[in-house]
Amino acid sequence: MSAEPDAPFAYDGLDRVIHEKARLGILTSLVSRPDGLAFNDLLRLCGLTQGNLSRHLAVLQEAGLVDIHKGYIGNRPLTEIRLTPAGRQRFLDYLSVLERVVRDASARAEQAAPGKPQVV
C-alpha cells in the first residue's frame, strides 16, 4: 500500500509483471510445484497458445521470476519451468497486496450498503 495517507488505495505492491492475467495464471500454477512444470503442462493449465506462453515466460524469466530449463527425456525435447526463490517471494508478496485489495473492497462495499452512512 502507498506510504501516502491520502492515497490508501494506491496499492503500489501490485506488480505489473505479475498482474497480467496470463502471467498470474502461470505463477499460480508454479507456486505449489517446487520441482516445476513441463511447458506442455503449463500450456494446458493456463489455456494459452504456445506462442503466448513462450512470450509470457520470457517476460517472467527476464524479471528473474522463473528459470527455464531445456533438455531431453530420451530423444524427446522437454522444457521445464520453475519459480526462482526470488520469484516465489515476489509472488507471495504480490498475493499479500492482492488480499489487502479484496479486504478493502469488501469493507467499502459493506459500508456502501443501502441505509449505511458513507465514509470518505
C-alpha positions in Angstrom: 0.0 0.0 0.0 1.1 3.5 -0.6 3.0 5.3 2.2 0.8 8.4 1.5 -2.0 8.6 4.0 -4.1 10.5 1.4 -3.8 7.6 -1.1 -4.8 4.5 0.9 -5.9 2.6 -2.3 -2.8 3.2 -4.4 -1.6 -0.4 -3.9 2.0 0.1 -5.0 2.7 -3.5 -4.4 0.6 -4.7 -7.3 3.5 -5.7 -9.6 2.7 -5.1 -13.3 4.8 -8.0 -14.4 2.7 -10.4 -12.3 -0.6 -8.6 -12.6 -1.2 -9.6 -16.2 -3.8 -12.4 -16.4 -1.7 -15.0 -18.2 1.4 -14.4 -16.0 -0.8 -14.6 -12.9 -2.0 -18.0 -14.1 1.5 -19.2 -14.8 2.8 -18.2 -11.4 -0.2 -19.6 -9.6 0.4 -22.9 -11.4 4.1 -22.9 -10.4 3.8 -21.7 -6.8 2.8 -25.1 -5.4 5.2 -27.1 -7.5 8.8 -26.7 -6.3 10.0 -29.1 -9.0 8.4 -27.0 -11.7 6.2 -28.0 -14.6 6.7 -29.0 -18.2 5.9 -26.5 -20.8 3.0 -28.6 -22.1 1.5 -28.9 -18.6 1.6 -25.1 -18.2 0.1 -24.8 -21.7 -2.9 -27.0 -20.6 -3.3 -25.5 -17.1 -3.3 -21.9 -18.4 -5.2 -22.3 -21.6 -2.6 -20.4 -23.7 -1.2 -20.9 -27.1 2.4 -22.0 -27.5 3.4 -18.5 -28.7 1.6 -16.7 -25.9 3.0 -19.0 -23.2 6.6 -18.6 -24.6 6.3 -14.8 -24.7 4.9 -14.6 -21.1 7.6 -17.0 -19.9 10.2 -14.8 -21.5 8.9 -11.7 -19.6 8.9 -13.7 -16.3 12.4 -15.0 -17.0 13.7 -11.5 -17.8 12.2 -10.3 -14.5 14.0 -13.1 -12.6 10.8 -14.8 -11.5 11.2 -18.2 -13.4 14.0 -20.4 -14.6 13.6 -22.3 -17.9 15.5 -25.5 -18.5 15.5 -27.1 -21.9 16.6 -30.7 -22.1 15.6 -34.1 -23.3 13.9 -37.2 -22.0 15.2 -39.9 -24.2 15.1 -38.4 -27.7 12.1 -36.1 -26.9 12.7 -32.4 -26.0 11.5 -31.2 -22.6 11.2 -27.7 -21.4 10.7 -27.3 -17.6 9.8 -24.1 -15.8 10.4 -23.4 -12.1 9.8 -20.4 -9.9 13.1 -18.9 -8.7 13.4 -18.4 -4.9 13.1 -14.6 -5.5 10.2 -15.2 -7.9 8.4 -17.2 -5.2 8.9 -14.5 -2.6 7.9 -11.7 -5.0 4.7 -13.6 -5.9 3.8 -14.2 -2.3 4.4 -10.5 -1.6 2.1 -9.7 -4.5 -0.6 -12.0 -3.1 -0.5 -10.2 0.2 -1.2 -6.9 -1.5 -4.0 -8.5 -3.6 -5.5 -9.9 -0.4 -5.5 -6.3 1.0 -7.3 -5.1 -2.1 -10.0 -7.7 -1.6 -10.4 -6.8 2.1 -10.5 -3.1 1.4 -13.0 -3.5 -1.4 -15.2 -5.8 0.7 -15.1 -3.3 3.6 -16.0 -0.4 1.3 -18.8 -2.4 -0.3 -20.2 -3.2 3.1 -20.1 0.4 4.1 -21.9 1.4 1.0 -24.8 -1.0 1.7 -28.2 0.8 1.5 -29.1 2.6 4.7 -25.5 2.9 5.9 -23.7 6.2 6.1 -21.0 6.9 3.5 -17.3 7.2 4.7 -14.9 9.2 2.5 
